[in-house]
Amino acid sequence: IKRVTLTPYSENIPTSNTNLNDVLKTIEGVKKDTESLQNQFNVLQGQIKFVAEALAENKVLLTKILKQTYEEIPVIQKFPIKSEEQLIEIDKEINAENRNQYIKAMRSMLEPAGVHKNLKCILNDNVTMATVFKGRKVLNNLKTFMVFC
């Protein structure tokens, strides 16, 4: 993308003692500046159009990738886990054959912004609170779900 700098035309600005030739020179200078600005505007307009088209293409590709991810990983529909019973059920379902699918599903949900922001995509807030602590009492530790963790 070409960087454009705009500077005012001040070369032929007439002084207090002006004559017709000075005024005509000033008008010519203003015309040149106007043409230059129009050309720069056209360049910028083309660049904006190019960027907008690239963004539209990226949006379409991202949508396809996300859709493909959900189709490739069938276990992704089981998330977020909404209850301790569902967590126990999933913990029992995970075995050597499907472990990688669960790992891939959880990674794809955590990748955009990390664990702090996306843990709720895997565990519902209620499940997180129930399995970690309630008041000052420690309840079910997530480590008790050996296969899930």
PyMOL commands that set and color helices and strands:
alter all, ss='L'
color gray80, all
select helices_A, chain A and resi 20-72+74-78+84-93+99-110+115-121+125-132+142-144
alter helices_A, ss='H'
color red, helices_A
deselect
rebuild
show_as cartoon
